[in-house]
Amino acid sequence: MMRIRRAHERGTFDHGWLKSAHTFSFGHYQDPEHMGFRALRVINDDIVGPGEGFGEHPHRDMEIITYPLSGAVRHRDSLGNEEDITHGMIQRMTAGRGIRHSEFNPSPDEPTHLLQMWILPDATGHQPEHESKTFPISEETGRLHLLASGDGRDGSLRIHQDADLHAGVLGAGDRVALPLRPGRHAWVHVARGSVVVNGEPLAPGDGAAITDEPSVVIATDDSGEVLVFDLA
């Protein structure tokens, strides 16, 4: 079974310096029908203007994953970390007992486009952590790359939840399949381009909840970039 959430159905806000689309309830956008999917709580699709960003603010008890699509995100946190992350990099932050951080677009003239995802942790009170890594998403196309997982296997970033995050860039004629173990669920988010997921066409910003299916099959006649969450 697949339930599609179209891009135009998301909560959208235009703050001038920030344009956001929220797949699930977040901040001033509250929809009791869309509070998350399994442990996946937030998918925010943000375009941040040049030199703008989110000032220092706190988080607790959340696994926060940042995935830039274009431009750079300058991250600073109360653990002393500071770095710029760009497309092909992924950043994982465990808020745990409490962390403060800020995120800015360091470019004076180019916008930054990013996805930020929040996953509920398996327990409260984890030690706050930060980790980032570069993956060959653009270089090794036509496949799904495991970016984050609950056990950190295959070089992925370890998150405190029984969840896997895969991402891939697909070209014309590419087809990939992700098997789902019995009792598992998947959420597919189309970051850009157009794809067909389990026979259903999806456009940029579309999402799909998949349950009681043996696999997630993604194909495209054009090009696309997708994120796939494999969830308990």
GUZAVO-18313 format. One record per residue (C-alpha): residue in three letters; residue number from 1; y, x negated, z. Coordinates in Angstrom, 3 decimals, decimal comma, padded with zeros to 6 digits. Each point is the difference from the previous one (the first is absolute). Layout:
REM GUZAVO-18313
res:n:v:u:w
ALA:NUM:Y:X:Z
...
This chain:
REM GUZAVO-18313
res:n:v:u:w
MET:1:000,000:000,000:000,000
MET:2:003,468:-001,252:-000,846
ARG:3:003,343:001,370:001,135
ILE:4:003,036:-001,253:-001,919
ARG:5:003,450:-000,551:001,497
ARG:6:002,504:-000,253:-002,834
ALA:7:002,952:-002,354:000,211
HIS:8:002,534:002,849:-000,236
GLU:9:-001,592:001,689:003,026
ARG:10:000,902:-002,898:002,301
GLY:11:002,938:000,025:002,377
THR:12:002,855:-001,849:-001,726
PHE:13:003,295:-001,350:001,304
ASP:14:002,901:-001,795:-001,673
HIS:15:002,127:-001,913:002,501
GLY:16:001,881:-001,917:-002,682
TRP:17:-001,230:-003,426:001,048
LEU:18:-003,541:001,370:000,496
LYS:19:-002,047:002,417:-002,082
SER:20:-003,217:001,084:001,733
ALA:21:-002,984:002,184:-000,810
HIS:22:-002,367:000,890:002,849
THR:23:-003,573:000,990:-000,822
PHE:24:-000,504:001,126:003,600
SER:25:002,347:001,223:002,709
PHE:26:002,416:-002,710:001,057
GLY:27:003,377:-000,028:001,753
HIS:28:002,066:003,024:-001,028
TYR:29:-002,703:001,148:-002,420
GLN:30:-002,476:002,098:001,928
ASP:31:-002,745:002,011:-001,688
PRO:32:-002,860:001,148:002,256
GLU:33:-002,244:000,246:-003,076
HIS:34:000,452:-003,710:-000,725
MET:35:-000,203:-002,012:003,214
GLY:36:-002,253:-002,712:-001,415
PHE:37:-003,550:-000,381:-001,236
ARG:38:-002,678:-001,234:002,384
ALA:39:001,457:-003,174:001,625
LEU:40:002,591:-000,371:-002,782
ARG:41:003,257:001,277:001,500
VAL:42:002,837:-001,146:-002,308
ILE:43:000,591:-000,953:-003,626
ASN:44:003,696:-000,603:-000,604
ASP:45:001,195:-000,840:-003,506
ASP:46:003,387:-001,714:000,459
ILE:47:002,641:-001,413:-002,318
VAL:48:002,453:-002,130:001,997
GLY:49:003,370:-000,939:-001,457
PRO:50:001,206:-003,618:-000,355
GLY:51:000,812:-001,601:003,336
GLU:52:-001,058:003,113:001,915
GLY:53:-002,855:000,717:002,351
PHE:54:-001,337:001,218:003,294
GLY:55:001,591:-001,606:003,066
GLU:56:-002,033:-001,111:002,979
HIS:57:-002,018:002,867:001,452
PRO:58:-003,100:000,405:002,205
HIS:59:-003,548:001,162:-000,704
ARG:60:-003,065:000,527:002,180
ASP:61:-003,703:000,595:-000,622
MET:62:-000,051:000,057:-003,781
GLU:63:-001,460:-002,175:-002,760
ILE:64:002,869:-000,449:-002,507
ILE:65:-000,667:-001,297:-003,514
THR:66:002,803:-000,950:-002,397
TYR:67:-000,721:-000,264:-003,728
PRO:68:002,952:-001,040:-002,232
LEU:69:-000,024:001,240:-003,586
SER:70:003,134:-001,801:-001,216
GLY:71:002,642:-002,162:001,596
ALA:72:-000,462:-001,499:003,444
VAL:73:-000,168:001,208:003,595
ARG:74:001,421:-002,323:002,653
HIS:75:-001,916:000,550:003,222
ARG:76:001,057:-001,131:003,482
ASP:77:-001,698:000,948:003,258
SER:78:000,077:-000,579:003,733
LEU:79:-003,009:-002,326:-000,256
GLY:80:002,231:-002,516:-001,776
ASN:81:-001,284:000,610:-003,528
GLU:82:002,344:-000,055:-002,987
GLU:83:-001,075:000,105:-003,648
ASP:84:000,654:001,542:-003,391
ILE:85:-002,889:001,946:-001,493
THR:86:-000,233:000,878:-003,688
HIS:87:-002,417:001,784:-002,348
GLY:88:-003,497:-001,389:000,394
MET:89:000,583:-000,590:003,700
ILE:90:-000,992:002,397:002,738
GLN:91:001,200:-000,039:003,581
ARG:92:-001,838:001,435:002,979
MET:93:001,743:000,578:003,314
THR:94:-001,786:001,245:003,093
ALA:95:002,657:001,656:002,150
GLY:96:-002,388:000,298:002,949
ARG:97:001,696:-000,111:003,402
GLY:98:003,369:-000,257:-001,720
ILE:99:001,793:-001,987:-002,675
ARG:100:003,503:-000,031:-001,480
HIS:101:000,674:-000,839:-003,618
SER:102:002,446:000,318:-002,878
GLU:103:-000,471:000,184:-003,761
PHE:104:002,706:-000,777:-002,560
ASN:105:000,414:-000,470:-003,713
PRO:106:001,282:-003,598:-000,250
SER:107:001,218:000,354:-003,598
PRO:108:003,766:000,474:-000,519
ASP:109:-000,473:001,894:-003,265
GLU:110:-003,583:001,303:-000,460
PRO:111:-001,684:002,922:001,783
THR:112:-003,320:-000,370:001,798
HIS:113:-002,819:002,477:-000,526
LEU:114:-002,667:000,061:002,694
LEU:115:-002,760:002,085:001,497
GLN:116:-000,486:000,069:003,736
MET:117:-003,133:001,491:001,487
TRP:118:-000,795:000,770:003,628
ILE:119:-003,563:000,270:001,282
LEU:120:-000,866:001,273:003,468
PRO:121:-001,766:-002,749:001,988
ASP:122:-003,413:000,324:001,586
ALA:123:001,550:-000,369:003,476
THR:124:003,383:-000,291:001,669
GLY:125:001,399:-003,148:001,542
HIS:126:-001,124:-002,651:-002,479
GLN:127:001,730:-003,376:000,056
PRO:128:002,912:000,089:-002,489
GLU:129:-000,798:-002,053:-003,118
HIS:130:001,402:-000,911:-003,400
GLU:131:-001,845:-001,298:-003,038
SER:132:000,654:-000,252:-003,740
LYS:133:-001,923:-001,231:-003,010
THR:134:000,292:-000,270:-003,776
PHE:135:-002,664:001,609:-002,190
PRO:136:-000,452:-000,463:-003,788
ILE:137:000,660:003,665:-000,740
SER:138:002,009:-000,647:-003,184
GLU:139:-002,065:-002,998:-001,130
GLU:140:-003,438:001,567:000,426
THR:141:000,525:003,450:-001,477
GLY:142:-002,586:002,654:-000,714
ARG:143:-001,499:-000,123:003,482
LEU:144:000,672:001,124:003,548
HIS:145:000,921:-002,684:002,535
LEU:146:-000,847:000,493:003,673
LEU:147:003,288:-000,629:001,804
ALA:148:-000,643:001,244:003,534
SER:149:-003,050:001,047:001,964
GLY:150:-001,241:000,632:003,487
ASP:151:-002,109:-003,163:-000,002
GLY:152:002,130:-002,355:-002,108
ARG:153:-002,821:-000,620:-002,450
ASP:154:000,383:-001,753:-003,337
GLY:155:003,320:-001,526:000,989
SER:156:001,719:003,325:000,667
LEU:157:002,521:000,532:002,781
ARG:158:-001,594:001,468:003,121
ILE:159:001,336:003,287:001,312
HIS:160:-001,007:001,784:003,208
GLN:161:-001,687:002,973:-001,657
ASP:162:-003,135:000,821:-001,963
ALA:163:001,931:000,140:-003,267
ASP:164:000,123:-002,025:-003,203
LEU:165:002,984:-000,315:-002,306
HIS:166:-000,623:-000,946:-003,634
ALA:167:002,589:-000,460:-002,747
GLY:168:-000,174:-000,798:-003,667
VAL:169:001,963:-000,240:-003,228
LEU:170:-001,781:001,627:-002,947
GLY:171:000,607:-000,410:-003,714
ALA:172:-000,827:002,207:-002,956
GLY:173:-003,707:000,795:-000,053
ASP:174:-000,703:-001,300:003,501
ARG:175:-002,352:001,920:002,263
VAL:176:-000,848:-000,800:003,619
ALA:177:-002,231:001,746:002,505
LEU:178:-000,001:-000,220:003,793
PRO:179:-003,216:001,334:001,593
LEU:180:000,485:002,090:003,148
ARG:181:-002,615:-000,075:002,720
PRO:182:-001,173:003,363:001,384
GLY:183:002,609:001,466:002,315
ARG:184:002,838:-002,129:-001,391
HIS:185:003,239:001,321:-001,461
ALA:186:002,540:-001,474:-002,410
TRP:187:003,679:000,328:-000,726
VAL:188:001,295:-001,238:-003,359
HIS:189:003,710:-000,715:-000,496
VAL:190:001,358:-000,727:-003,468
ALA:191:002,661:-002,664:000,433
ARG:192:001,023:000,018:-003,674
GLY:193:-001,331:000,890:-003,415
SER:194:-002,474:002,763:-000,758
VAL:195:-003,699:000,105:000,837
VAL:196:-002,921:002,408:000,048
VAL:197:-001,772:000,297:003,355
ASN:198:-003,407:001,706:000,060
GLY:199:000,991:001,780:-003,201
GLU:200:003,467:001,131:001,139
PRO:201:003,182:-001,518:-001,502
LEU:202:002,467:-001,406:002,532
ALA:203:003,571:-001,172:-000,569
PRO:204:002,225:-002,447:001,945
GLY:205:000,382:001,047:003,626
ASP:206:-002,936:002,411:-000,123
GLY:207:-002,649:-000,173:002,695
ALA:208:-003,501:001,395:000,345
ALA:209:-002,217:000,693:002,998
ILE:210:-003,679:-000,424:-000,850
THR:211:-002,840:001,274:002,177
ASP:212:-003,730:000,584:-000,526
GLU:213:-000,067:-002,132:-003,130
PRO:214:-002,296:-002,986:-000,643
SER:215:002,766:-002,145:-001,484
VAL:216:003,590:-000,283:-001,140
VAL:217:000,175:-000,640:-003,743
ILE:218:003,348:-001,078:-001,450
ALA:219:000,742:-000,493:-003,699
THR:220:003,060:-000,246:-002,219
ASP:221:000,820:000,106:-003,697
ASP:222:003,338:-001,659:000,678
SER:223:000,690:-001,956:003,184
GLY:224:000,275:000,689:003,684
GLU:225:000,059:-001,425:003,499
VAL:226:-001,907:001,764:002,742
LEU:227:-000,710:-000,272:003,710
VAL:228:-003,261:001,406:001,358
PHE:229:-000,661:000,580:003,690
ASP:230:-003,668:000,255:001,078
LEU:231:000,081:001,855:003,333
ALA:232:-002,447:001,121:002,675
